[in-house]
Amino acid sequence: MAIRFAPLRIPLRRRLQTAAVLQWVFSFLALAQCCLALFLLALLTELWGLTLLYVLWLYLDRETPSRGGRRSPWVRRWGVWCHFRDYFPITLVRTAPLEPSRNYLFGFHPHGVLVAGAFANFCTEATGFGELFPGLTPHLLMLPFWFRLPLFRDYIMSGGLVSSDKASVSYLLSREGGGQVAVIAVGGPPESLDARPGALSLQVLGRKGFIKAALQHGAALVPVFSFGENELFEQVPNPPGSLVRVVQERLQKTMGLALPLFHARGVFQYSFGLLPYRSPIHTVVGAPIDVPRNPFPSQQDIDRLHAVYLEKLIALFEAHKGRYGVPPDRHLNLI
């Protein structure tokens, strides 16, 4: 395979965009391990006293990821996120206004490999969430495991990431006065194993926990489809039943984390590497689905609302797919 090297003369703005995405990929793939190593090394130095104080802080602060987190407006407005946005680029599209007097549960689709669209739109202000949806505070849900890692937990909470456990969702959706948005990638890590260019498969038919949570708290449901999310990376072939897929699924069940074997481009060449392709992402936020509060929903109640949600999600996709490069004969595959 011939290697396509990047030109020597590249505008500074594009180099800054590449650097911004490089640090983001590093944060996803290696920052947690680096933070853990730094924490353990500090125990072996004269900083051990401060480290033990931090351990005490971790204990006292253990419930924060499930109680709205600890966001930092300063971190969310870092200039690096604007370069990150412009690399693809990423845009946030509002189709209907959302009243700040209510709480909302956004269902984000598809998960993609590294949920780039969800991160840019809901963990930073680079795409203008605050301007498009004034009075609303977004919280992107992430696996509880990541909030057990020292230092790393504090960094991810600063952007608005919170734990995806039930207590966290309940805390957000039950806040009086409204204005809270819980954003969940409905397909979860398993869906990332099918994320590749052209893929339109969503693991949503058996995902009803978020529907139950919306009913219990009377939170409005909002379907969100991120066009281009699956176009960022290639994956090693892993069809269902293959050895690669079997190993990935067993690791996912054991660890709770999916391990897609993805690749795209590099920093100085375009033929291979872990940087995503420069492919546009358009995250379209649909109209809210009104959900009456029902503290003890029956299975029939859940199934009925789930069917309505799927209908609205499909309608959102069909209404916007032509605008964002999806051929008219392509449709969602719900599994």
Salt bridges, closest charged atoms under 4 A:
ASP61 OD1 - ARG70 NH1 3.01
ASP61 OD2 - ARG153 NH1 3.03
ASP86 OD1 - ARG85 NE 2.82
GLU125 OE2 - ARG76 NH2 2.90
ASP154 OD1 - ARG70 NH2 3.02
ASP154 OD1 - ARG153 NH1 3.20
ASP194 OD1 - ARG245 NH2 2.95
GLU249 OE2 - ARG245 NE 3.33
ASP290 OD1 - ARG102 NH1 2.55
ASP301 OD1 - ARG304 NH1 3.27
ASP303 OD1 - LYS208 NZ 2.72
GLU318 OE1 - LYS321 NZ 2.84
GLU318 OE2 - HIS331 ND1 2.80
